[in-house]
Amino acid sequence: MDLGIDLGTATTVVSDVRRGIVYDEPSVLILRPGGGRRQRILAVGREAAELVGRGPARFAAVRPLHDGVVTDLETARLYLRAVLARAGRRAWTPTRAVIGVPADATSLEVRVLLEAAEEAGIRPVTALDDAVAGAVGCGLDPLERRVHLVIDVGGGSAAAVAFCYGGVLAQRTSKVGGVDMTGAVARYLREEHQLQVGELEAERVKTSPTAEGGPLVVHGRDGATGHPRLVTVQPAEVATAVRPVVDEIVRALGGCLDDLPPQALADVLAEGVLVFGGGALIQGLPQQLESALGLPVKLAEQPLTCVAEGAARALRNRPLLAAYGRN
Ligand SMILES: Nc1ncnc2c1ncn2[C@@H]1O[C@H](COP(=O)(O)OP(=O)(O)OP(=O)(O)O)[C@@H](O)[C@H]1O
């Protein structure tokens, strides 16, 4: 199997070179507590996410990635094996892959991720910046003799990366992303409506307005009485709730143009900025980036899957991996 893998803080997406997207689920697993025995996975992905905040306390939900990097080698290995099995890999199938990594991952963090992948039976495996992989997934050619600027707003972090002719010219990163927006929504509901909500409900509220447009009925627990309560929330309130996080991302990434030479700016001005990653789907983010950068900003056609698709495509592009691959 030839795979592109986007092992994100919030979501894991796997693209097979021949079959397209074969796995797209939350990056979470539930482990049976070890008690001296080897740990076993009870649930992974969507099934595990449904148990977050619901399951018995002894079944702890584990997120194998934090800000896009591996927190524990053994868990990451178990998780990758489970994901590959669900993506249709048989234990004996030779598997090659390119895995996306955050732009600011250190060499050590990349090494740990690659080691987890190798132990999960993926060989050879190469790491590629999420931003470069996403650009490839959107049809850009990072080997071209012109500058491209892309912005990836993920779950745990965001990055603006400019590249040209096989090399990164400039990058800025933010340590907040979509997961922090979910936290901001939960905080807003607690403070403004005295409603306590679980993580899944806060996530639903955050992602609904773009899809539906009307007021939302939110389920939670009354902060004073502890009784179940319903509250109606307007889409504009969601925008208000996440604004501090969006402002922080825009502030952190806005300066990336300062690091580019004038000729590079001319390319970016002509082409505009491409933005992807799930966090980019929050209302108003592309517009805010546009006014901070003073450049046209385009949302990718497939903002949630382009990193995995680009990683899969990169697998067969040796010059690209030689230029941008990280081992
Ligand atoms: N329609 C939507 N509106 C707002 N946010 C959304 C929407 N759809 C997905 N998201 C958010 O996008 C985030 C996940 O994006 P993505 O899958 O690009 O990140 P990731 O790869 O998991 O994270 P990272 O790259 O930081 O490791 C989540 O926080 C999710 O809530």
The ligand as an SDF file (V2000), in Angstrom:
LIG
                    3D

 31 33  0  0  0  0  0  0  0  0999 V2000
  -16.9100   23.3880    9.5700 N   0  0  0  0  0  0  0  0  0  0  0  0
  -15.9810   23.6630   10.4890 C   0  0  0  0  0  0  0  0  0  0  0  0
  -15.9720   24.8630   11.1230 N   0  0  0  0  0  0  0  0  0  0  0  0
  -15.0530   25.1550   12.0490 C   0  0  0  0  0  0  0  0  0  0  0  0
  -14.0710   24.3180   12.4280 N   0  0  0  0  0  0  0  0  0  0  0  0
  -14.0200   23.1040   11.8330 C   0  0  0  0  0  0  0  0  0  0  0  0
  -14.9550   22.7150   10.8360 C   0  0  0  0  0  0  0  0  0  0  0  0
  -14.6580   21.4500   10.4270 N   0  0  0  0  0  0  0  0  0  0  0  0
  -13.5710   21.0710   11.1370 C   0  0  0  0  0  0  0  0  0  0  0  0
  -13.1870   22.0500   11.9910 N   0  0  0  0  0  0  0  0  0  0  0  0
  -12.0830   22.0190   12.9670 C   0  0  0  0  0  0  0  0  0  0  0  0
  -10.8690   21.7610   12.3290 O   0  0  0  0  0  0  0  0  0  0  0  0
   -9.9620   21.1670   13.2670 C   0  0  0  0  0  0  0  0  0  0  0  0
   -9.2720   19.9970   12.6190 C   0  0  0  0  0  0  0  0  0  0  0  0
   -8.6200   20.4250   11.4660 O   0  0  0  0  0  0  0  0  0  0  0  0
   -7.4830   19.5260   10.8130 P   0  0  0  0  0  0  0  0  0  0  0  0
   -8.0140   18.1540   10.6110 O   0  0  0  0  0  0  0  0  0  0  0  0
   -6.9670   20.2720    9.6510 O   0  0  0  0  0  0  0  0  0  0  0  0
   -6.4130   19.5690   11.9880 O   0  0  0  0  0  0  0  0  0  0  0  0
   -5.4060   18.4420   12.4870 P   0  0  0  0  0  0  0  0  0  0  0  0
   -4.6270   17.9760   11.2910 O   0  0  0  0  0  0  0  0  0  0  0  0
   -6.1260   17.4240   13.2620 O   0  0  0  0  0  0  0  0  0  0  0  0
   -4.5230   19.3090   13.4970 O   0  0  0  0  0  0  0  0  0  0  0  0
   -2.9550   19.7320   13.4730 P   0  0  0  0  0  0  0  0  0  0  0  0
   -2.6310   19.9980   12.0210 O   0  0  0  0  0  0  0  0  0  0  0  0
   -2.9110   20.9710   14.3320 O   0  0  0  0  0  0  0  0  0  0  0  0
   -2.2290   18.5960   14.0710 O   0  0  0  0  0  0  0  0  0  0  0  0
  -10.7900   20.7310   14.4560 C   0  0  0  0  0  0  0  0  0  0  0  0
  -10.5370   21.5890   15.5600 O   0  0  0  0  0  0  0  0  0  0  0  0
  -12.2300   20.8720   13.9470 C   0  0  0  0  0  0  0  0  0  0  0  0
  -13.1240   21.2140   14.9850 O   0  0  0  0  0  0  0  0  0  0  0  0
  1  2  1  0
  2  3  1  0
  2  7  2  0
  3  4  2  0
  4  5  1  0
  5  6  2  0
  6  7  1  0
  6 10  1  0
  7  8  1  0
  8  9  2  0
  9 10  1  0
 10 11  1  0
 11 12  1  0
 11 30  1  0
 12 13  1  0
 13 14  1  0
 13 28  1  0
 14 15  1  0
 15 16  1  0
 16 17  2  0
 16 18  1  0
 16 19  1  0
 19 20  1  0
 20 21  2  0
 20 22  1  0
 20 23  1  0
 23 24  1  0
 24 25  2  0
 24 26  1  0
 24 27  1  0
 28 29  1  0
 28 30  1  0
 30 31  1  0
M  END
$$$$
